[in-house]
Amino acid sequence: MKAMLFAAGLGTRLKPFTDHHPKALAEVNGKTLLEHNIRYLQRFGIEDVVVNVHHFGDQIIEVIEENSGFGSWVTISDERDEVLETGGGLKKAAEHFRDEESFLVMNVDVLTNLDLNKLIEEHNRNLAFATLAVMDRDSSRKLLFDHQMILCGWENKETGKQRIVRPTSFRSMAFSGIQILTPQILDMPFEGKFSMIDVYLHFAEEYLIKGFDHTGNVFIDVGKPDSLEKASYLFE
C-alpha cells in the first residue's frame, strides 16, 4: 500500500517555531514529526510515501534527501507555488495513487498508536469508498455518523453550523486525520484550494464513507507547543 503525508500546512498553531520552519520538522524526543510518521508507516509495511510540501518546503526536501527517506521511498508533491489544503493537495498528487486498490492518507502532525492493519481490514471488509479514523474526544469540529458509523454530516460545535447529507440521528466524532481511500475518490469535482471534508461530504450522499472508532488509542494532534511536550512523554 502507498501512503501520503500531508505536510504542506502553515502550522500557525505551532508558532513561533513555524515562523522559520515547517511543522513537519518540529521534534518529539529528537525526531521530527516527519520521521516519526514515516517510521510509523513502516511498521505496517508501508514504505512508498508521497509527501506534499509548501511552507518552507525546501527544508523538508533537504531533510528527506539527507536521510535517504528514513528508509522509505519518498516522493515529493511540490505545492510551493500555492497552498492547496488537504483536498487540493491530494488531487495534485492523484497520479501516484490511481493504480492502487486503496491507499492511506494522514496528517504529518498527528501521533498515534492506532493499529493501521485493523483500519485497513475494516475498510476492505466494508468495501468502503473511504474509511476515516475517528475518536470520541473534544474537538470544535466533528463528523456526524449514524448507528452504523456511516458518514452523515459535519458540524462546528462553536458556531452551531451543520452540513447534513443523510438526515438521521447522529453520533458526533472527532476526525483523527487518518484515512483509507479508494482511487475513485480522486475524481473529486473541486479545483484549487479545498478540504478533504468537502470531498467526503460530497461523496457521502451516494457512496459508503465509514468511520472507524479508535477511541482508547494513544493520539495527539501536535498542533501547539504544549502538545509537543506532552507527546515527548508518550512517543519515543
Helices and strands as residue ranges (DSSP letters): E 2-6, G 12-14, G 17-19, G 23-25, E 27-28, E 31-32, H 33-42, E 48-53, H 57-66, G 68-71, E 73-78, H 85-92, G 94-96, E 103-107, E 110-112, H 116-126, E 130-135, E 141-145, E 151-156, E 162-164, E 171-181, G 183-186, H 196-203, E 209-213, E 219-221, H 225-234
